[in-house]
Amino acid sequence: MTTIASNLQAVRERIATACTSAGRSVEDVTLLAVSKTFGPGAVREAHAAGQLAFGENYVQEALEKMADLADLPLQWHCIGPLQSNKTRPVAEHFDWVHTVDRLKIAERLAAQRPPERPPLNVCIQVNVDGGPTKAGVAPAEALALARAVAALPGLRLRGIMTIPEPAADFVAARALHAGARAVFDQLNAAGLALDTLSMGMSADLEAAVAEGSTLVRVGSAIFGGRPALRA
Ligand SMILES: *Cc1c(COP(=O)(O)O)cnc(C)c1O
């Protein structure tokens, strides 16, 4: 078994254990393999080990990888900050965008989604811990943005996404994820019928699953460490 294949298996086991502890079904949590900074060969290895969904942060890097891997039936998720001058290639080439944090971006994605493709799946990025430099809407603004995005043709609003600050331990991580869970529940209570709570990474996926995450975004635990600059 390659390193990537055995890392993937270990991550799947972590998710399964976390689901068991939380009394949840393992089918309710999707693993997104975050392949940013790693080349197409690493993605091929992960695909050979059964992984289909991949997350990328940098549009240009992602487009090159997609071209190289066009022979594989992969699902691509954009999880990086999105500037309005980059929305077109994202609307044309990705299956999901997790980082919608203002209406203007959503409107551009909707207008630029090719009509022959299925709607682009989107999540609203929510800044749950109020980090001042961080992307994402404040929890109090999430409902209004979600309603506006849900009304756009060409997009399918699936849920919310968060990147909380690294927490000291499981209890602290869980408290941050609980804040995201509360926003998710609020939006669903308002009738939005969301099915995706995108939260949890290599370091905190157990805490995220304990708080109801339905999609964990895992990079370094699968592919290894990244150069610090691009982390
Ligand atoms: C890089 C990244 C990840 C993966 O982080 P790891 O700690 O390597 O698992 C997840 N989500 C986002 C938004 C990222 O940028």
The ligand as a Gaussian input file, in Angstrom:
#p B3LYP/6-31G(d) Opt

LIG

0 1
 C       -5.792000      23.564000       3.671000
 C       -7.206000      23.527000       4.080000
 C       -7.752000      22.380000       4.683000
 C       -6.955000      21.151000       5.036000
 O       -6.146000      21.421000       6.147000
 P       -5.295000      20.251000       6.858000
 O       -4.980000      20.827000       8.176000
 O       -4.109000      20.016000       5.998000
 O       -6.167000      19.058000       6.936000
 C       -9.105000      22.389000       4.976000
 N       -9.879000      23.461000       4.699000
 C       -9.383000      24.568000       4.132000
 C      -10.280000      25.719000       3.853000
 C       -8.041000      24.636000       3.823000
 O       -7.553000      25.769000       3.272000

